[in-house]
Amino acid sequence: MRKEAGSFATPNAARYLQQLCKHFAHKVDVRYDDTRGEADLPPGLAILTATPEALRVEISAADEQGLELARHIIDDHLGRFAFREAFTGMGWQPLAE
């Protein structure tokens, strides 16, 4: 299983976490509260964490193609919700497997 993490510095992390989880819940299983969420995205699990300073997302997938899809899902949806903040992407970094 491959894993990556991305972070978006924003004072609105908790709001975006809830928006993403509510939106994803229309199609996949989601569990969340005010500061943590898990979404069973098609490529693999996404774990979202909100702090007062940032939204952090960890994604996992079986292969690079799955990671690419998971990055796209998160970046595309967050871009719609965070358009006022000129969001351009999470800046994904590999995590140790």
N, C-alpha and C positions, 0 to 999 in steps of 0.2 A: 504494500500500500504506500503510495506517495502522498506527501503532505506539504502544504505551503501555508504561509500566514501573510496577511496584509493588514495594514493599519491606515486609518483615515483620521487625522487630527481635526476634531470638531467638538464644540461644546454641546452639540445636539445628538451625541452618540446614542443615548437611551431612546430618543424619539425614532431615529433611523432603525435601530434594532427592532423596535416594536412594529414599525411600518413594514420592514422586510419580512419579519416572521408572520404577520397577519396576511401579507400578500402571498407568501409561499404556502401558507396553510390552505389556500384554495386548491392546490395541486399535490402537495406532499405532506407527510407527517411532520409536525412542528411542535416543539415544547419550548416555552419561554416565560420569563418574568421580566422585571424592570431592567436587569443588568446582564442577563445571560439568555441565549437562545440556541436551540439545536434544530436544524432543518435537514431532513433526509433527501437531499437533492439527488437527481438521477445519477450523477457520477459518484456520489458518496456523501458522507456526513459533513455539514458545515456547522461550526461552533462559533457563535457570535458573542462578544463580550463588550459591554459598554462601561466606560469610565467617564468621569467628568471631563476628561481631556480628549478621548479618542474612542473610535469604534475599531475593534480588532476582530478579524475573521480568520479562522483556521479551516482550511478545506482539505479533503482527502479524496483520492481516486485511485483506481487500479493502475492507471498508466498516464502518460503525458497528455494524451488526447482527452482523458477525463478531467485532468487538472485544467486544461485549456477551457473546456466547457464550463467547469465550476467557476473559474475566474471570470469568464464572460457573463455568467448568470448574475454573480454578485456585482460586478462593475456596472453592468447594464442597468440593473434595477436600482442600485444605489445612485447612479447618475441621474435617474429620473426623480428620485426623492430629494437629492442634495443639489439640485440645479442652481439654487440660490448661492451656493458656496463654491461654484465653479469646480465641482468634483471632476477629476479626470482619470482616476484609477487608484487602486489600493497600493500599488508598489509591492507586489508579491515577492516573497523570499522563501526558498526551500527550508523545510524543517527536517531534522534528523528523523529517519524512518524507524 
